[in-house]
Amino acid sequence: MTLVAGAALGITAAGLVAAAATLVATRRLVLSVQVLLDFLLAAGLLRLTGSPGWAALGAAAAVVALRRLLGLGLRAGGVPAADGS
């Protein structure tokens, strides 16, 4: 395992812990999913620096698309975004 892959794995693990802590603290599932997706995006972008292949690019693009769809769905449903917009 390379340093970049290890760091990406650590960010993913930290995202799981942060999402769980957010869920316990706020009891808001949507907010905890947003936190998890932010960490997964960071890990995916970090993986792109290590091995810029189609699989890594596809994974990062999928996380970005999921984040956007979730944000649009929340705004359409009347739930304010976590970033205040």
N, CA, C and O atoms as a Tinker XYZ file with bonds, in Angstrom:
   340  protein
     1  N      0.853000   -1.176000    0.000000    73     2
     2  CA     0.000000    0.000000    0.000000    64     1     3
     3  C      0.897000    1.237000    0.000000    63     2     4     5
     4  O      1.832000    1.350000    0.793000    81     3
     5  N      0.593000    2.143000   -0.896000    73     3     6
     6  CA     1.386000    3.365000   -0.989000    64     5     7
     7  C      0.964000    4.355000    0.094000    63     6     8     9
     8  O     -0.048000    4.176000    0.772000    81     7
     9  N      1.758000    5.383000    0.227000    73     7    10
    10  CA     1.450000    6.422000    1.214000    64     9    11
    11  C      0.132000    7.110000    0.894000    63    10    12    13
    12  O     -0.663000    7.391000    1.791000    81    11
    13  N     -0.098000    7.382000   -0.387000    73    11    14
    14  CA    -1.331000    8.062000   -0.796000    64    13    15
    15  C     -2.540000    7.179000   -0.523000    63    14    16    17
    16  O     -3.560000    7.655000   -0.025000    81    15
    17  N     -2.431000    5.893000   -0.847000    73    15    18
    18  CA    -3.549000    4.970000   -0.606000    64    17    19
    19  C     -3.825000    4.841000    0.893000    63    18    20    21
    20  O     -4.983000    4.771000    1.307000    81    19
    21  N     -2.779000    4.810000    1.697000    73    19    22
    22  CA    -2.952000    4.749000    3.147000    64    21    23
    23  C     -3.610000    6.003000    3.703000    63    22    24    25
    24  O     -4.465000    5.934000    4.586000    81    23
    25  N     -3.200000    7.141000    3.176000    73    23    26
    26  CA    -3.801000    8.400000    3.618000    64    25    27
    27  C     -5.273000    8.461000    3.219000    63    26    28    29
    28  O     -6.111000    8.915000    3.998000    81    27
    29  N     -5.588000    8.005000    2.009000    73    27    30
    30  CA    -6.981000    7.991000    1.556000    64    29    31
    31  C     -7.817000    7.052000    2.424000    63    30    32    33
    32  O     -8.962000    7.361000    2.755000    81    31
    33  N     -7.248000    5.914000    2.788000    73    31    34
    34  CA    -7.951000    4.988000    3.668000    64    33    35
    35  C     -8.186000    5.613000    5.049000    63    34    36    37
    36  O     -9.246000    5.437000    5.648000    81    35
    37  N     -7.186000    6.340000    5.540000    73    35    38
    38  CA    -7.335000    7.024000    6.828000    64    37    39
    39  C     -8.410000    8.095000    6.779000    63    38    40    41
    40  O     -9.170000    8.255000    7.734000    81    39
    41  N     -8.482000    8.833000    5.674000    73    39    42
    42  CA    -9.515000    9.864000    5.525000    64    41    43
    43  C    -10.898000    9.218000    5.463000    63    42    44    45
    44  O    -11.862000    9.740000    6.024000    81    43
    45  N    -10.988000    8.072000    4.773000    73    43    46
    46  CA   -12.264000    7.362000    4.710000    64    45    47
    47  C    -12.693000    6.896000    6.095000    63    46    48    49
    48  O    -13.859000    7.035000    6.465000    81    47
    49  N    -11.767000    6.350000    6.852000    73    47    50
    50  CA   -12.081000    5.906000    8.210000    64    49    51
    51  C    -12.484000    7.092000    9.097000    63    50    52    53
    52  O    -13.424000    6.995000    9.886000    81    51
    53  N    -11.767000    8.202000    8.958000    73    51    54
    54  CA   -12.115000    9.397000    9.730000    64    53    55
    55  C    -13.497000    9.904000    9.347000    63    54    56    57
    56  O    -14.238000   10.402000   10.195000    81    55
    57  N    -13.844000    9.779000    8.073000    73    55    58
    58  CA   -15.175000   10.180000    7.624000    64    57    59
    59  C    -16.270000    9.341000    8.251000    63    58    60    61
    60  O    -17.316000    9.862000    8.636000    81    59
    61  N    -16.031000    8.038000    8.355000    73    59    62
    62  CA   -17.018000    7.166000    8.997000    64    61    63
    63  C    -17.204000    7.544000   10.470000    63    62    64    65
    64  O    -18.326000    7.588000   10.976000    81    63
    65  N    -16.095000    7.814000   11.140000    73    63    66
    66  CA   -16.171000    8.209000   12.557000    64    65    67
    67  C    -16.865000    9.562000   12.699000    63    66    68    69
    68  O    -17.709000    9.741000   13.577000    81    67
    69  N    -16.509000   10.516000   11.835000    73    67    70
    70  CA   -17.112000   11.849000   11.909000    64    69    71
    71  C    -18.608000   11.792000   11.601000    63    70    72    73
    72  O    -19.401000   12.481000   12.243000    81    71
    73  N    -18.992000   10.978000   10.627000    73    71    74
    74  CA   -20.413000   10.848000   10.303000    64    73    75
    75  C    -21.181000   10.210000   11.455000    63    74    76    77
    76  O    -22.291000   10.635000   11.777000    81    75
    77  N    -20.595000    9.202000   12.070000    73    75    78
    78  CA   -21.251000    8.567000   13.219000    64    77    79
    79  C    -21.379000    9.549000   14.381000    63    78    80    81
    80  O    -22.417000    9.607000   15.040000    81    79
    81  N    -20.321000   10.317000   14.629000    73    79    82
    82  CA   -20.374000   11.306000   15.705000    64    81    83
    83  C    -21.410000   12.386000   15.408000    63    82    84    85
    84  O    -22.110000   12.842000   16.313000    81    83
    85  N    -21.510000   12.793000   14.155000    73    83    86
    86  CA   -22.512000   13.789000   13.766000    64    85    87
    87  C    -23.916000   13.249000   13.972000    63    86    88    89
    88  O    -24.797000   13.964000   14.450000    81    87
    89  N    -24.122000   12.001000   13.617000    73    87    90
    90  CA   -25.440000   11.385000   13.793000    64    89    91
    91  C    -25.808000   11.281000   15.271000    63    90    92    93
    92  O    -26.950000   11.541000   15.650000    81    91
    93  N    -24.851000   10.904000   16.094000    73    91    94
    94  CA   -25.119000   10.794000   17.527000    64    93    95
    95  C    -25.383000   12.169000   18.136000    63    94    96    97
    96  O    -26.282000   12.326000   18.963000    81    95
    97  N    -24.598000   13.160000   17.726000    73    95    98
    98  CA   -24.716000   14.496000   18.324000    64    97    99
    99  C    -25.967000   15.236000   17.860000    63    98   100   101
   100  O    -26.606000   15.927000   18.653000    81    99
   101  N    -26.323000   15.096000   16.582000    73    99   102
   102  CA   -27.421000   15.906000   16.055000    64   101   103
   103  C    -28.695000   15.118000   15.764000    63   102   104   105
   104  O    -29.775000   15.696000   15.643000    81   103
   105  N    -28.564000   13.795000   15.653000    73   103   106
   106  CA   -29.698000   12.926000   15.294000    64   105   107
   107  C    -30.266000   13.288000   13.915000    63   106   108   109
   108  O    -31.443000   13.050000   13.645000    81   107
   109  N    -29.434000   13.857000   13.054000    73   107   110
   110  CA   -29.851000   14.232000   11.691000    64   109   111
   111  C    -29.095000   13.355000   10.697000    63   110   112   113
   112  O    -27.904000   13.551000   10.457000    81   111
   113  N    -29.798000   12.399000   10.131000    73   111   114
   114  CA   -29.187000   11.458000    9.213000    64   113   115
   115  C    -28.655000   12.155000    7.967000    63   114   116   117
   116  O    -27.573000   11.826000    7.481000    81   115
   117  N    -29.405000   13.107000    7.456000    73   115   118
   118  CA   -28.997000   13.801000    6.234000    64   117   119
   119  C    -27.680000   14.541000    6.454000    63   118   120   121
   120  O    -26.797000   14.495000    5.597000    81   119
   121  N    -27.542000   15.208000    7.565000    73   119   122
   122  CA   -26.307000   15.931000    7.861000    64   121   123
   123  C    -25.134000   14.971000    7.985000    63   122   124   125
   124  O    -24.044000   15.261000    7.493000    81   123
   125  N    -25.342000   13.834000    8.634000    73   123   126
   126  CA   -24.253000   12.880000    8.780000    64   125   127
   127  C    -23.852000   12.277000    7.426000    63   126   128   129
   128  O    -22.674000   12.003000    7.200000    81   127
   129  N    -24.814000   12.072000    6.536000    73   127   130
   130  CA   -24.482000   11.586000    5.194000    64   129   131
   131  C    -23.682000   12.644000    4.435000    63   130   132   133
   132  O    -22.748000   12.303000    3.709000    81   131
   133  N    -24.029000   13.903000    4.590000    73   131   134
   134  CA   -23.271000   14.974000    3.940000    64   133   135
   135  C    -21.835000   15.021000    4.446000    63   134   136   137
   136  O    -20.905000   15.225000    3.666000    81   135
   137  N    -21.656000   14.834000    5.737000    73   135   138
   138  CA   -20.301000   14.807000    6.305000    64   137   139
   139  C    -19.520000   13.633000    5.721000    63   138   140   141
   140  O    -18.364000   13.786000    5.325000    81   139
   141  N    -20.149000   12.468000    5.669000    73   139   142
   142  CA   -19.492000   11.296000    5.109000    64   141   143
   143  C    -19.104000   11.514000    3.645000    63   142   144   145
   144  O    -18.000000   11.162000    3.231000    81   143
   145  N    -20.008000   12.090000    2.876000    73   143   146
   146  CA   -19.718000   12.326000    1.459000    64   145   147
   147  C    -18.577000   13.327000    1.267000    63   146   148   149
   148  O    -17.794000   13.198000    0.326000    81   147
   149  N    -18.478000   14.314000    2.143000    73   147   150
   150  CA   -17.358000   15.260000    2.061000    64   149   151
   151  C    -16.023000   14.545000    2.278000    63   150   152   153
   152  O    -15.054000   14.795000    1.562000    81   151
   153  N    -15.982000   13.662000    3.264000    73   151   154
   154  CA   -14.760000   12.908000    3.517000    64   153   155
   155  C    -14.456000   11.939000    2.371000    63   154   156   157
   156  O    -13.298000   11.782000    1.982000    81   155
   157  N    -15.483000   11.295000    1.835000    73   155   158
   158  CA   -15.267000   10.379000    0.710000    64   157   159
   159  C    -14.760000   11.132000   -0.515000    63   158   160   161
   160  O    -13.924000   10.618000   -1.257000    81   159
   161  N    -15.256000   12.338000   -0.728000    73   159   162
   162  CA   -14.768000   13.159000   -1.832000    64   161   163
   163  C    -13.287000   13.498000   -1.627000    63   162   164   165
   164  O    -12.492000   13.426000   -2.564000    81   163
   165  N    -12.934000   13.862000   -0.413000    73   163   166
   166  CA   -11.528000   14.168000   -0.125000    64   165   167
   167  C    -10.645000   12.949000   -0.363000    63   166   168   169
   168  O     -9.563000   13.069000   -0.936000    81   167
   169  N    -11.095000   11.790000    0.069000    73   167   170
   170  CA   -10.316000   10.570000   -0.141000    64   169   171
   171  C    -10.206000   10.242000   -1.633000    63   170   172   173
   172  O     -9.145000    9.827000   -2.100000    81   171
   173  N    -11.285000   10.424000   -2.370000    73   171   174
   174  CA   -11.258000   10.156000   -3.803000    64   173   175
   175  C    -10.326000   11.085000   -4.546000    63   174   176   177
   176  O     -9.602000   10.655000   -5.443000    81   175
   177  N    -10.337000   12.358000   -4.181000    73   175   178
   178  CA    -9.427000   13.317000   -4.820000    64   177   179
   179  C     -7.977000   13.019000   -4.470000    63   178   180   181
   180  O     -7.083000   13.199000   -5.297000    81   179
   181  N     -7.745000   12.566000   -3.250000    73   179   182
   182  CA    -6.391000   12.193000   -2.855000    64   181   183
   183  C     -5.922000   10.971000   -3.644000    63   182   184   185
   184  O     -4.763000   10.901000   -4.053000    81   183
   185  N     -6.812000   10.018000   -3.855000    73   183   186
   186  CA    -6.459000    8.843000   -4.660000    64   185   187
   187  C     -6.083000    9.245000   -6.090000    63   186   188   189
   188  O     -5.223000    8.620000   -6.711000    81   187
   189  N     -6.726000   10.282000   -6.601000    73   187   190
   190  CA    -6.401000   10.745000   -7.955000    64   189   191
   191  C     -4.961000   11.235000   -8.056000    63   190   192   193
   192  O     -4.348000   11.127000   -9.117000    81   191
   193  N     -4.421000   11.765000   -6.980000    73   191   194
   194  CA    -3.033000   12.237000   -7.019000    64   193   195
   195  C     -2.051000   11.084000   -7.061000    63   194   196   197
   196  O     -0.953000   11.217000   -7.601000    81   195
   197  N     -2.442000    9.947000   -6.489000    73   195   198
   198  CA    -1.536000    8.805000   -6.439000    64   197   199
   199  C     -1.534000    7.986000   -7.709000    63   198   200   201
   200  O     -0.469000    7.662000   -8.235000    81   199
   201  N     -2.700000    7.646000   -8.208000    73   199   202
   202  CA    -2.794000    6.828000   -9.424000    64   201   203
   203  C     -3.920000    7.369000  -10.285000    63   202   204   205
   204  O     -5.057000    6.906000  -10.184000    81   203
   205  N     -3.621000    8.331000  -11.121000    73   203   206
   206  CA    -4.679000    8.957000  -11.918000    64   205   207
   207  C     -5.159000    8.030000  -13.035000    63   206   208   209
   208  O     -4.743000    8.153000  -14.187000    81   207
   209  N     -6.037000    7.108000  -12.671000    73   207   210
   210  CA    -6.610000    6.187000  -13.647000    64   209   211
   211  C     -8.101000    6.412000  -13.777000    63   210   212   213
   212  O     -8.697000    7.230000  -13.075000    81   211
   213  N     -8.688000    5.656000  -14.703000    73   211   214
   214  CA   -10.124000    5.818000  -14.952000    64   213   215
   215  C    -10.964000    5.374000  -13.763000    63   214   216   217
   216  O    -12.009000    5.968000  -13.498000    81   215
   217  N    -10.540000    4.358000  -13.051000    73   215   218
   218  CA   -11.318000    3.877000  -11.902000    64   217   219
   219  C    -11.357000    4.931000  -10.792000    63   218   220   221
   220  O    -12.411000    5.180000  -10.206000    81   219
   221  N    -10.217000    5.544000  -10.506000    73   219   222
   222  CA   -10.158000    6.576000   -9.469000    64   221   223
   223  C    -10.956000    7.808000   -9.897000    63   222   224   225
   224  O    -11.648000    8.424000   -9.085000    81   223
   225  N    -10.854000    8.157000  -11.171000    73   223   226
   226  CA   -11.614000    9.300000  -11.676000    64   225   227
   227  C    -13.117000    9.028000  -11.622000    63   226   228   229
   228  O    -13.898000    9.909000  -11.262000    81   227
   229  N    -13.514000    7.821000  -11.977000    73   227   230
   230  CA   -14.932000    7.450000  -11.919000    64   229   231
   231  C    -15.478000    7.454000  -10.503000    63   230   232   233
   232  O    -16.608000    7.881000  -10.269000    81   231
   233  N    -14.676000    6.978000   -9.556000    73   231   234
   234  CA   -15.110000    6.972000   -8.161000    64   233   235
   235  C    -15.284000    8.394000   -7.631000    63   234   236   237
   236  O    -16.268000    8.688000   -6.952000    81   235
   237  N    -14.339000    9.270000   -7.937000    73   235   238
   238  CA   -14.443000   10.664000   -7.496000    64   237   239
   239  C    -15.644000   11.346000   -8.149000    63   238   240   241
   240  O    -16.363000   12.105000   -7.499000    81   239
   241  N    -15.856000   11.072000   -9.432000    73   239   242
   242  CA   -16.997000   11.669000  -10.136000    64   241   243
   243  C    -18.316000   11.166000   -9.565000    63   242   244   245
   244  O    -19.279000   11.928000   -9.478000    81   243
   245  N    -18.374000    9.906000   -9.176000    73   243   246
   246  CA   -19.602000    9.355000   -8.589000    64   245   247
   247  C    -19.919000   10.015000   -7.252000    63   246   248   249
   248  O    -21.080000   10.307000   -6.964000    81   247
   249  N    -18.902000   10.249000   -6.442000    73   247   250
   250  CA   -19.124000   10.911000   -5.155000    64   249   251
   251  C    -19.579000   12.352000   -5.366000    63   250   252   253
   252  O    -20.467000   12.831000   -4.662000    81   251
   253  N    -18.978000   13.043000   -6.329000    73   251   254
   254  CA   -19.393000   14.425000   -6.624000    64   253   255
   255  C    -20.847000   14.449000   -7.090000    63   254   256   257
   256  O    -21.627000   15.292000   -6.647000    81   255
   257  N    -21.213000   13.528000   -7.984000    73   255   258
   258  CA   -22.594000   13.472000   -8.480000    64   257   259
   259  C    -23.569000   13.160000   -7.354000    63   258   260   261
   260  O    -24.642000   13.760000   -7.282000    81   259
   261  N    -23.214000   12.239000   -6.482000    73   259   262
   262  CA   -24.088000   11.894000   -5.353000    64   261   263
   263  C    -24.250000   13.074000   -4.409000    63   262   264   265
   264  O    -25.346000   13.338000   -3.916000    81   263
   265  N    -23.144000   13.788000   -4.156000    73   263   266
   266  CA   -23.223000   14.983000   -3.310000    64   265   267
   267  C    -24.161000   16.033000   -3.895000    63   266   268   269
   268  O    -24.982000   16.618000   -3.189000    81   267
   269  N    -24.022000   16.258000   -5.201000    73   267   270
   270  CA   -24.869000   17.263000   -5.869000    64   269   271
   271  C    -26.338000   16.848000   -5.843000    63   270   272   273
   272  O    -27.210000   17.667000   -5.554000    81   271
   273  N    -26.612000   15.586000   -6.143000    73   271   274
   274  CA   -27.992000   15.110000   -6.148000    64   273   275
   275  C    -28.621000   15.196000   -4.757000    63   274   276   277
   276  O    -29.782000   15.578000   -4.615000    81   275
   277  N    -27.857000   14.844000   -3.753000    73   275   278
   278  CA   -28.365000   14.943000   -2.384000    64   277   279
   279  C    -28.641000   16.388000   -2.014000    63   278   280   281
   280  O    -29.665000   16.684000   -1.399000    81   279
   281  N    -27.742000   17.291000   -2.382000    73   279   282
   282  CA   -27.948000   18.713000   -2.089000    64   281   283
   283  C    -29.168000   19.276000   -2.799000    63   282   284   285
   284  O    -29.949000   20.024000   -2.209000    81   283
   285  N    -29.330000   18.913000   -4.071000    73   283   286
   286  CA   -30.496000   19.390000   -4.817000    64   285   287
   287  C    -31.787000   18.817000   -4.248000    63   286   288   289
   288  O    -32.798000   19.515000   -4.164000    81   287
   289  N    -31.755000   17.558000   -3.862000    73   287   290
   290  CA   -32.939000   16.937000   -3.272000    64   289   291
   291  C    -33.326000   17.577000   -1.951000    63   290   292   293
   292  O    -34.511000   17.731000   -1.654000    81   291
   293  N    -32.338000   17.947000   -1.164000    73   291   294
   294  CA   -32.623000   18.592000    0.115000    64   293   295
   295  C    -33.212000   19.979000   -0.089000    63   294   296   297
   296  O    -34.145000   20.373000    0.611000    81   295
   297  N    -32.667000   20.718000   -1.049000    73   295   298
   298  CA   -33.201000   22.056000   -1.306000    64   297   299
   299  C    -34.608000   21.988000   -1.860000    63   298   300   301
   300  O    -35.450000   22.816000   -1.514000    81   299
   301  N    -34.875000   21.013000   -2.717000    73   299   302
   302  CA   -36.221000   20.859000   -3.281000    64   301   303
   303  C    -37.213000   20.436000   -2.209000    63   302   304   305
   304  O    -38.397000   20.763000   -2.288000    81   303
   305  N    -36.730000   19.709000   -1.206000    73   303   306
   306  CA   -37.599000   19.258000   -0.135000    64   305   307
   307  C    -37.785000   20.278000    0.972000    63   306   308   309
   308  O    -38.499000   20.022000    1.941000    81   307
   309  N    -37.151000   21.428000    0.837000    73   307   310
   310  CA   -37.328000   22.483000    1.822000    64   309   311
   311  C    -36.386000   22.419000    2.997000    63   310   312   313
   312  O    -36.515000   23.207000    3.934000    81   311
   313  N    -35.432000   21.492000    2.971000    73   311   314
   314  CA   -34.462000   21.390000    4.059000    64   313   315
   315  C    -33.283000   22.285000    3.714000    63   314   316   317
   316  O    -32.724000   22.156000    2.625000    81   315
   317  N    -32.883000   23.196000    4.610000    73   315   318
   318  CA   -31.759000   24.081000    4.290000    64   317   319
   319  C    -30.457000   23.294000    4.186000    63   318   320   321
   320  O    -30.268000   22.292000    4.876000    81   319
   321  N    -29.580000   23.750000    3.335000    73   319   322
   322  CA   -28.286000   23.093000    3.152000    64   321   323
   323  C    -27.435000   23.302000    4.387000    63   322   324   325
   324  O    -27.624000   24.262000    5.135000    81   323
   325  N    -26.478000   22.377000    4.594000    73   323   326
   326  CA   -25.610000   22.446000    5.768000    64   325   327
   327  C    -24.672000   23.643000    5.704000    63   326   328   329
   328  O    -24.209000   24.116000    6.741000    81   327
   329  N    -24.384000   24.141000    4.501000    73   327   330
   330  CA   -23.453000   25.258000    4.373000    64   329   331
   331  C    -24.135000   26.618000    4.502000    63   330   332   333
   332  O    -23.490000   27.654000    4.341000    81   331
   333  N    -25.425000   26.618000    4.789000    73   331   334
   334  CA   -26.130000   27.870000    5.017000    64   333   335
   335  C    -26.743000   28.490000    3.793000    63   334   336   337
   336  O    -27.389000   29.533000    3.895000    81   335
   337  N    -26.562000   27.876000    2.617000    73   335   338
   338  CA   -27.108000   28.482000    1.400000    64   337   339
   339  C    -28.515000   27.995000    1.113000    63   338   340
   340  O    -29.121000   28.407000    0.124000    81   339
